[in-house]
Amino acid sequence: MADNVSEYRVLARKYRPSVFSDLIGQDALVRTLKNAIDSGRVAQAYMLTGIRGIGKTTSARIIARALNCIGPDGKGGMTTEPCGVCEHCRAIAEDRHIDVIEMNAASTRGIDNIREIIETTKYNPTSARYKIYIIDEVHMLTNEAFNALLKTLEEPPEKVKFIFATTEIRKVPTTILSRCQRFDLKRVEPELLTSHFKNILEKEHLKAEDEALQLIAKVADGSVRDGLSLLDQAIAHGGGNVTADFVRSMIGLADKSKVISLLKTVMEGKITEALNLFNEQYLNGADPIIVLQDMLDLTHWITRVKLAPALADDPTMAANEREACVEISKKIPMSVLTRTWQMILKGISEATIAPSSKNAVEMLLVRLGYASELPTPADLVKEIQAGNVGQLPTGAGALPFAQRPKV
């Protein structure tokens, strides 16, 4: 029986940018390319680099459309606003244009593959203005393939353009980079990502809590595609209503307020209470390693606030959370914060390789609790100079120096 329901398209594909104005967070790239096209100073080769899901391949396709667009009437030239309706725009968008060749160097990386490309560059475009080669993950090419490409990049045919994309720019030989105009695509700021998600949900007639979108934007780490994939998952599992609690459960995140309480408790040397708090988060679905990562982030934030109190005005944190962290920063000396950072950082590595990450985190909390009662080297020197060289602290619950018997 025929299905009248249209096939569902994931958000990352449905809202994939098709023109420069749709790209978010890449103003430098858009501005430079627009100026180049408007002035007719189009480079022979472009190198697009950045993290996964940031828009490298999408940008390459927009450039291909901009260079080959002929307008709705078929008489237009290169444009910064591809029409999207001409035969070239539609063919490129549908990945079927004979003069726009895409290849992934992860699977076709040998010298023979590059020789085939070089051979075809000798012929003029079949129908388009330019013959464009888009090579994704270009860093995966072999050394021989790179060497074979050099001469063509240095003196490419007039009607040929190359667009390379890579996540590992350091693996691309300098000889290749020197022949390309390079663009470093930036991570999209969480605030901009959150706003982008809101706009998409409005178009989809769906609802989501602001905190839920902020959590997704944070986990996406600047990647638009990763963020949209997580949002798609949250919508599907949440029945169209995306809540912060569900996102935390889905991703395995711990409630930030609970992480703050955990850090505060363990820094006060209340080990039993800290273990209970952590176990509660674990039973609620929090990933032990992510709990540690959140504690590490908080330690970094508190350290920055201690150095520059003005940084406490962080819009990504709730007011009560900011106040709690500011209070912690006033009570913990800088030496303890730096020691805590190092211990948590090492603890993350241990928890990653440990047979049980939960047990590894608990052991770290115990170490942090006992270490919180240890004097700093500076305090120890002062006590020795003052003649207070009695029993040294043995961990949580040890007597402060003022109450220790002198020898």
C-alpha positions in Angstrom: 0.0 0.0 0.0 1.4 3.4 -0.9 2.5 5.6 1.9 1.2 9.1 1.7 3.5 10.4 4.4 6.6 12.1 3.0 9.9 10.6 3.8 11.5 12.2 6.9 14.7 14.1 6.5 17.0 14.5 9.4 17.5 18.1 10.5 21.1 18.2 9.5 20.2 17.5 5.9 16.9 19.4 5.8 18.5 22.7 7.0 21.8 22.3 5.3 22.9 25.8 4.1 22.5 26.4 0.3 23.7 30.0 0.1 26.4 32.0 1.9 23.8 33.8 4.1 22.7 30.5 5.6 26.2 29.7 7.0 26.4 30.6 10.7 29.5 31.6 12.6 31.7 31.8 9.5 31.6 35.6 8.7 35.2 35.8 7.6 34.8 33.0 5.1 31.6 34.5 3.7 33.0 38.0 3.5 36.2 37.0 1.7 34.5 34.8 -0.8 31.8 37.4 -1.6 34.5 40.0 -2.2 36.5 37.6 -4.4 33.4 36.7 -6.5 32.3 40.3 -6.8 35.7 41.5 -7.9 36.3 38.4 -10.1 39.5 37.5 -8.2 38.6 33.8 -7.6 41.5 31.7 -6.4 42.6 28.6 -8.2 42.3 26.4 -5.1 40.7 26.7 -1.7 41.6 24.8 1.5 38.8 24.6 4.1 39.8 23.3 7.5 37.9 22.9 10.8 36.4 20.3 13.1 33.8 17.8 11.9 30.4 19.0 11.1 31.4 22.7 10.9 30.3 23.1 7.3 33.4 22.4 5.1 31.8 20.3 2.5 28.7 22.4 2.5 30.8 25.6 2.0 32.6 23.8 -0.9 29.2 23.1 -2.6 28.0 26.7 -2.1 31.2 27.9 -3.7 30.7 25.5 -6.6 27.2 26.8 -7.1 28.3 30.5 -6.8 30.9 30.0 -9.5 28.6 28.1 -11.9 25.2 29.7 -11.3 23.6 31.2 -14.5 20.5 32.7 -12.9 16.9 31.9 -13.4 17.0 33.3 -17.0 20.1 31.4 -17.9 22.1 34.6 -18.6 23.7 35.4 -15.3 27.3 35.2 -14.2 29.2 34.3 -11.1 27.2 35.5 -8.1 27.4 35.7 -4.3 23.7 34.6 -4.1 23.2 31.4 -6.2 19.7 31.3 -7.5 19.0 27.7 -6.6 16.7 27.2 -9.6 19.0 27.1 -12.6 20.1 23.8 -14.0 23.6 24.0 -12.5 22.4 25.0 -9.0 19.9 22.2 -8.9 22.4 19.6 -10.3 25.0 20.5 -7.8 22.5 20.5 -4.9 21.4 17.0 -6.0 25.1 15.7 -6.4 24.6 14.9 -10.1 26.5 17.7 -11.9 29.0 16.2 -14.4 31.4 19.1 -14.0 31.5 19.1 -10.2 33.4 16.1 -9.1 33.4 15.1 -5.4 35.8 12.5 -3.9 36.6 11.4 -0.4 40.3 10.9 0.0 39.7 8.5 2.9 38.7 5.8 0.4 40.3 7.1 -2.9 43.6 8.2 -1.7 46.2 6.7 -4.1 48.3 8.2 -6.9 46.1 6.4 -9.5 43.0 8.2 -8.3 44.8 11.6 -8.5 46.2 10.7 -12.0 42.6 10.2 -13.2 41.7 13.7 -11.9 44.8 15.2 -13.5 43.9 13.6 -16.8 40.4 15.0 -16.8 41.6 18.5 -16.0 42.9 18.7 -19.6 39.3 18.9 -20.9 37.0 21.9 -20.7 33.8 21.7 -18.7 30.9 19.9 -20.4 28.3 22.5 -19.6 29.3 24.6 -16.5 31.5 27.7 -16.3 34.1 25.9 -14.3 35.1 22.3 -13.7 35.3 22.0 -9.9 37.0 19.2 -7.9 36.0 18.9 -4.3 38.3 16.6 -2.3 37.1 15.8 1.2 39.5 14.6 3.9 42.4 15.6 1.7 45.0 14.9 4.4 44.4 11.2 3.8 46.1 11.3 0.3 49.4 9.5 0.1 52.6 11.4 -0.3 52.8 10.2 -3.9 49.3 11.5 -4.6 50.2 14.9 -3.1 53.3 15.1 -5.3 51.4 14.2 -8.4 48.9 17.0 -7.6 51.5 19.7 -7.1 52.1 20.6 -10.8 48.4 20.8 -11.6 47.8 23.0 -8.6 50.6 25.3 -9.5 49.5 25.8 -13.1 45.8 24.6 -13.3 43.8 24.9 -16.5 41.9 28.1 -16.8 38.5 26.5 -16.3 39.4 24.3 -13.3 39.1 25.0 -9.6 40.0 22.8 -6.7 38.3 22.9 -3.2 39.9 20.8 -0.5 38.4 20.1 2.9 40.2 18.6 5.9 40.0 18.2 9.7 43.8 17.6 10.0 45.4 20.6 8.4 48.8 19.8 9.9 48.9 16.6 7.8 48.7 18.5 4.6 52.1 19.2 3.0 53.2 22.8 3.1 53.8 22.6 -0.7 50.1 22.0 -1.1 49.0 24.7 1.4 51.2 27.3 -0.3 49.2 26.8 -3.5 45.7 27.2 -1.8 43.8 30.1 -0.3 43.1 28.8 3.2 40.0 29.3 5.3 39.9 28.1 9.0 36.3 27.5 9.8 35.6 28.4 13.4 33.7 26.5 16.1 30.2 28.0 16.3 29.7 29.8 19.6 27.2 28.0 22.0 24.9 31.1 22.0 24.8 31.2 18.2 24.1 27.5 18.1 21.3 27.8 20.6 19.7 30.6 18.6 20.0 28.4 15.5 18.3 25.5 17.2 15.4 27.8 18.3 14.9 29.0 14.7 14.7 25.5 13.4 12.3 24.4 16.1 10.0 27.3 15.3 9.9 26.2 11.7 9.2 22.6 12.8 6.5 23.9 15.2 8.2 22.2 18.1 9.0 23.3 21.7 12.1 23.0 23.8 13.4 24.4 27.0 16.2 27.0 26.7 18.4 25.0 29.1 17.9 21.9 27.0 19.1 23.7 23.9 22.1 25.2 25.8 23.1 21.7 26.9 23.0 20.4 23.4 25.0 23.3 22.1 27.6 22.7 24.8 27.9 19.0 24.0 28.1 19.8 20.2 31.4 21.6 20.9 30.9 24.0 18.1 29.8 21.5 15.5 26.5 22.4 13.8 25.9 18.9 12.4 26.6 17.2 15.8 24.2 19.6 17.5 21.4 19.0 15.0 21.9 15.2 15.3 21.5 15.4 19.1 18.5 17.7 18.7 16.9 15.2 16.3 17.5 12.5 18.8 16.0 14.5 21.6 12.9 15.4 19.6 12.4 11.7 18.6 12.7 10.4 22.1 10.9 13.3 23.8 7.9 13.1 21.6 8.4 16.6 20.3 8.9 18.3 23.6 12.6 18.7 24.5 13.4 19.1 28.2 16.6 19.7 30.0 16.1 16.7 32.2 15.6 14.4 29.2 18.7 15.8 27.4 20.8 15.1 30.5 19.5 11.6 30.7 20.0 11.1 26.9 23.6 12.3 26.9 24.5 11.1 30.3 25.0 14.5 31.7 24.8 15.4 35.4 22.9 18.4 36.7 25.3 21.2 37.0 23.9 22.3 40.3 24.5 18.7 41.6 28.1 18.8 40.3 28.7 22.1 42.1 27.4 20.5 45.3 29.7 17.5 44.7 32.8 19.7 44.2 32.0 21.8 47.2 31.4 18.8 49.4 34.6 17.0 48.4 36.6 20.2 48.9 35.3 20.5 52.4 36.6 17.0 53.1 33.2 15.4 53.5 34.1 12.2 51.7 31.1 10.0 52.7 28.7 12.7 51.7 30.5 13.3 48.4 30.4 9.6 47.6 26.6 9.5 48.3 26.1 12.6 46.0 28.1 10.9 43.2 26.3 7.6 43.6 22.9 9.5 43.4 24.0 11.1 40.1 25.3 7.7 38.8 21.9 6.0 39.6 20.1 8.8 37.7 22.1 8.0 34.6 25.1 10.3 34.8 28.2 9.1 33.0 31.1 9.0 35.6 33.6 10.4 33.2 31.3 13.3 32.2 30.8 14.1 35.9 34.6 14.4 36.2 34.7 16.6 33.1 32.1 18.8 34.5 34.1 19.1 37.8 37.1 20.0 35.7 35.2 22.7 33.9 33.9 24.1 37.2 37.4 24.1 38.6 38.6 26.1 35.6 35.7 28.5 35.8 36.2 29.0 39.6 40.0 29.6 39.0 39.2 32.3 36.3 36.7 34.0 38.6 39.2 34.0 41.4 41.7 35.8 39.2 39.2 38.1 37.5 35.9 38.5 39.4 34.3 40.2 36.4 34.3 36.8 34.6 31.6 35.6 37.0 29.0 37.2 34.7 28.6 34.1 32.7 25.2 33.9 30.8 25.5 30.1 30.3 25.1 29.6 34.1 22.1 30.1 36.2 22.2 32.9 38.8 22.2 30.5 41.8 25.0 28.4 40.2 27.1 31.5 39.6 26.6 32.6 43.2 27.6 29.1 44.5 30.8 29.0 42.4 31.8 32.5 43.4 31.4 31.5 47.1 33.6 28.5 46.5 36.3 30.7 44.8 36.4 32.9 47.9 37.1 30.0 50.2 39.6 27.9 48.2 43.2 29.2 47.7 44.7 29.2 44.3 47.2 26.5 45.2 44.4 24.1 46.1 42.5 24.9 42.8 45.6 24.2 40.7 46.2 20.9 42.6 42.5 20.0 42.2 42.7 20.6 38.4 45.8 18.4 38.1 44.2 15.6 40.2 40.9 15.6 38.3 42.7 15.7 34.9 44.7 12.7 35.9 41.6 11.1 37.3 39.8 11.4 33.9 42.7 9.4 32.3 42.5 6.8 35.0 38.7 6.5 34.7 38.9 6.1 31.0 41.2 3.0 31.2 39.9 1.5 34.4 37.7 -1.6 34.3 35.0 0.3 36.2 34.9 4.1 35.6 32.5 4.4 38.6 35.1 2.9 41.0 37.9 5.0 39.5 35.8 8.2 40.1 35.0 7.2 43.7 38.7 6.6 44.4 39.5 10.1 43.0 36.9 11.6 45.2 38.5 10.0 48.2 41.9 11.3 47.2 40.4 14.8 46.7 38.7 14.7 50.0 41.9 13.8 51.9 44.0 16.2 49.9 41.7 19.1 50.8 43.0 18.9 54.4 46.6 18.9 53.4 48.5 22.2 53.9 50.0 24.0 51.0 53.8 24.0 50.7 53.8 27.7 51.7 51.7 27.0 54.8 54.0 24.1 55.8 57.1 26.3 55.6 55.5 29.0 57.7 54.5 26.4 60.4 58.0 24.9 60.4 59.5 28.4 60.8 57.1 29.1 63.6 58.2 25.9 65.4 54.9 24.1 64.9 56.5 20.9 63.7 54.2 18.5 65.5 52.0 15.9 63.9 51.5 16.6 60.3 47.9 16.3 58.8 47.0 12.7 57.8 44.1 13.6 55.7 40.4 14.4 56.1 39.6 15.3 59.7 43.2 16.1 60.6 43.6 18.9 63.2 44.4 22.3 61.8 47.9 23.6 62.7 46.6 25.9 65.5 45.2 22.9 67.4 48.2 20.5 67.0 50.5 19.9 70.0 53.9 21.3 69.7 56.9 19.0 70.1 
